[in-house]
Amino acid sequence: MTPLLALSPLILVCATAIVVMLTIAWRRHHDLTATLTVIGLNLALVAQILVWWLAPLDVTPLMRVDGLSIFGGVLILGATLACATLGHAYLEGARGPREEYYLLLLCAAAGGIALVSSRHLASLFFSLELLSMPLYGMLAYTYRERGALEAGVKYMVLSAAASAFLLFGMALLYARTGHLDFAGLGGALASAGGDGWLLAGMGLMIVGLGFKLSIVPFHLWTPDVYEGSPTPAATFLASASKVAVLVVLLRLLQSAPAAQDAWLHSLLAVLAFVTMLGGNLLALMQQDLKRLLGYSSIAHFGYLLVALVINEGLAVETAGIYLVTYVLTTLGAFGVVTLLSSPYGGADASRLHHYRGLFWRRPYLTAVLTVMMLSLAGIPLTAGFIGKFYIVAVGVEASRWWLVGAVVAGSAIGLYYYLRVMVTLFLPEPGMQRRDATTDWAQRAGGVVVLALAALVVLLGVYPAPMIEWVRLMAAT
Amino acid sequence: MILVWLILIPFIGGLLCWQAERFGEQSPRWIALGTMLLELALVLGVWWHGDYGLNAAQGASDWALEWRADWIPRFGIEVHLALDGLSLIMIALTGLLGVLAVVCSWHEISRRIGFFHLNLLWILGGVVGVFLAIDLFLFFFFWEMMLVPMYFLIALWGHSGSTGNTRIQAATKFFIYTQASGLLMLVAILGLVFAHHAATGEYSFSYEALRHTAQNELSPQMAWWLMLGFFIAFAVKMPVVPLHGWLPDAHAQAPTAGSVDLAGILLKTAAYGMLRFALPLFPEASQAFAPIAMGLGVLGIFYGAILACGQHDLKRLVAYSSISHMGFVLIGIYSSTELALQGVVILMVAHAFSASGLFIISGQLYERLHTRDMRLMGGLWGRIKGLPGIALCFVAASMGLPGTANFVGEFLVLFGSFDAWPWVVVVASGGFVLAAIYSLFIMQRVYFGPAKEETPLGGLDGRETVMMLGLLVLVLWVGLYPGPLLDTSQAAMQNVEHIMTLEETPAMPEETP
């Protein structure tokens, strides 16, 4: 019974998916479907928090419920809730079927929750696929838009290629060690030393996971997919999906300390370096807010890689804190784009000129986006600053001056484009036709979510102690 | 608790201004003015009641007022505010210039008044925070925070140059320069914190604890690098010459209130940072660095003055002259004798008055002529009532004529540095000649010479007259009777000198580990 209870969040999400599916089969009703989804996700979120009293617990050889998985689960469920709410606002104007979006969302969330608690390569693979497959559908959900269709297909093809790399890497590891569970793998790696096949296997797995995280040489899909896909789907991709993959990578690197082979280690360090600079440099001249956020998310995962590379001292805590701040900020920024593009009617309002002079029409929405941009840039008074502080701290603690230098340089470059977005919001309005949020956006569920996120970002920026305590508690088990 | 209110009042006032815009155009202005007057009154009250001249200078810091509370216990970060003579003078200056900034933009700003005053007051709040914080994390927090409203002030209410977007470029340049250098300071702070952690096993960002660590636990090489991290951050803001690129643009494009804040207070945060953090934390490394700093200071004096001579834009000229004046400040700081340090304090105050005065005058000319290009001015002496005479006084102050505050400051700096650095002083004095040249250029090109037109322009109204005369009285008062200022900052400055000249670690107070 206890193992089942420990998996209750996953079970609840899957059950919600089935209920939603049956409801759709019985009767198509957008509001009802959305409500059921939100209720199910909320139940799962509560369960995820309550599971804390059972942790740490190994559930079958495939899963482990511990602080890390609970941490990941809470973030994923929270992000999914936000995506469901934003999706509701977005899809209201859509022609054609709207209800399947929630079904796909729930399946992907289930994949994410399973992924963060995997401790076996088999469960890693199937939950990663469970996370990715529904995303193909979500990204191409508004398939009448050329961009969305392109995004979906592009993600599908590249994701499949990445999965192939991942599988090949796993096969090599298995062939050499005979283990598929992380712990056994770690032990075998430690005793085998710097065996070439093992290194190749780990390297290929990093390629596969690096694709999902859009680490620099594998990032090419990110901007196109972000730009073309419907914004709520892009939000999920940028937040929940990336959190899940990063948490599993963290678990992999932690339970297989021999993966910290000198060669692999410097490979990761180089990837982090290139990702930080590359993401920021490529973002400089973007004219589209979603593309820009795509590149900025690349850069942010470069910062996160710094914590993974160092993997000692404050590293796990840093990764946790940074993930929390990143998810909150990303949800907020994409949320504003969603609200401006809602209800759906053609391509999303994501070009920068759509945002010109937004402040004089929608001051509070603009304040939210400004806070998010400041937080992405890591300016004090926002949660992003605490994240940036942790990253610099972990780099200084380990005396990795090159990485610290790249963080500083990356942040300085990053400022340029975040400031560009910010100042666009406040410029005088040109007399051109634009899309706009509905007048009562703040009273709708999506608006409330976005405002709450902004409040949270500011609150955690000013008083981060509770967040730090929570992450430390989760990292301790 | 009064220290917390000093910080909170501008922030709250700013929010009120933003919301008050819906009650009409005038209400944000009056609220902003009221807020700053309240702030100023509070500081003066603190000054009146406290006794800052008698603090014993034993190397340990003696705070006249102190307030602390836990903030982020994980890293031993506290909200730790403290006030001594130096910070008191700086905060009083902030309050005064805050009032001026509000008053001088009374007519200049006509769009989005509420949001303008929100930004203006938040800058001032951030600056007060910088002057009060002695927890290094908190200091960094305010240091970075005050950039954002300043960015908005320049980007949104600035004067667009001829080529379209320059005010946004200027603002972006300002932000990136200061933010990137700020991150270097963060790295240095963290380096210090982890050195402290390695030595004692606990995290702390407290000034006293870190000072202890910096002087006992660091290798000289490490201390040198960390000192450099602090120095670069302060040098960008000050600005010291190779890092000054943002200043002329930012000044030229900023609205008058922005220039007043920038020249009057923001530049002073850098000098304050050096006096409070860079020198006391790393006395030996700073002494080793002093020759370089002196060289940079002299370079700045001449570079700023020569470039000032070649400007056509009145505000750019004043901006370059600021670089020149800050060269003297840098020399004074790194010579670290009590006399020179006292001169630095006076010079900072004096420069804040004279530069603000000149910027306000440029703003007033702009309101009347709609240009700041001096080639289009000329012969204004007869056309504007009142303004030229006042301008003459401020120009005289800027070139350091005896009787003005600038003279006292520059004289003390040079006099105090002469013993240790005679050649630097001799060379730096040459800067006065250039100062006289560019100052007289202003008078000649703007007010004398043939008039372009004969129509008289509007004279000074009551608001402008009171503002300018008030500032003038202060310039002369500090110039003729600098005693009260010197008494107030004496203990703090003796302290810095004490730290710099003492080889051994100063005695620690009991409560710190």
Interface residues (C-beta under 8 A of the other chain):
Chain A: W360 L374 I379 P380 L381 F385 F389 V392 A393 V396 E397 V404 V407 V408 A409 S411 A412 L415 Y416 L419 R420 V423 F426 Y463 P464 A465 I468 E469 R472
Chain B: W71 I72 P73 R74 R112 F140 F141 F142 E144 M145 L147 V148 Y151 F152 A155 L156 I168 A171 T172 F175 I176 Q179 A180 L183 L184 L186 V187 L190 G191 V193 F194
